[in-house]
Amino acid sequence: MPQGGLLSDAIRRLQTTTEADFRATCVDILSAEVDWASVVRDHLASVTDDSLVDGTRRIFVEGVEPKTLLLHDEPGRFRLVLNHFDKASFLAHQREGRITPHYHHFDFATRVIGGSYHHLLFSNSGDVARPKLALRHRTRDDAGHVYVLPWDEFHCVLAPEPDTMSLQIRSPARCVPNRRPLATTAKELLVARDVALGALDALPPAAVSGQVPEFAQCWL
């Protein structure tokens, strides 16, 4: 099947899956023996500048790593997103205290398609507004690892390799996000796209099956 067809097939499956099967479907898609880096690269290169900017503005968050680029949006159902960790930028954020345990406003499944990072998971004896966190698990997620995370689970990613990339499938919003006003310009978003394309080009071809780490099994 052509590379573009692989992404279209994944989108069709997600369009027909039920909420109850969403996590399992995402993991099954992302675990397929596919060179996802090449699939994402071909798709990202084909998206027009205006479409890339308009879509990414809906998900881009100021002052955080990784950089996020929207690949496909089904409003109210799911989104496909490319995450790009730039190590220099990540370290700058870390020095300024912006890399901290956090939760997301959506459930997600992700596959690391290049590089690796250390992943910390936390138990929470409080709630999302007033968390009381304790480290409960630490793992290193390498290329090929696939996992899911419910929206209210606190986690933190540390020490990414340069140009670590992940393909993420997001559920609809489970709560209202609190975002800073977007100051990043259209030109900067297009530069981020071009940098991500260069990083994807540099990844070696790797059509391998995904692996689900033990920590994520409880959410399937």
Number of C-alpha atoms within 10 A of each C-alpha: 6 8 16 15 11 17 20 12 13 16 18 11 15 21 13 9 15 12 13 8 11 24 24 16 19 25 22 14 23 28 21 15 13 18 18 27 25 21 17 23 19 17 14 21 13 11 12 9 14 11 12 21 21 13 15 23 18 12 15 19 19 13 16 15 21 22 23 24 26 23 21 19 17 13 10 9 16 21 20 22 21 26 22 25 25 20 18 12 15 22 17 13 16 16 10 9 9 14 18 13 15 16 16 19 17 19 21 23 24 24 28 24 27 25 18 24 20 15 16 17 21 18 15 17 11 10 10 14 6 9 13 12 16 12 13 10 12 15 14 15 21 19 19 27 21 27 27 25 23 17 19 17 16 22 20 15 21 17 15 24 16 17 23 24 28 27 23 24 27 24 24 16 16 13 11 9 10 8 10 9 8 12 10 13 11 16 11 12 21 17 12 16 24 14 15 25 18 13 19 25 14 12 16 11 13 16 14 14 16 22 18 18 14 9 14 13 10 8 11 13
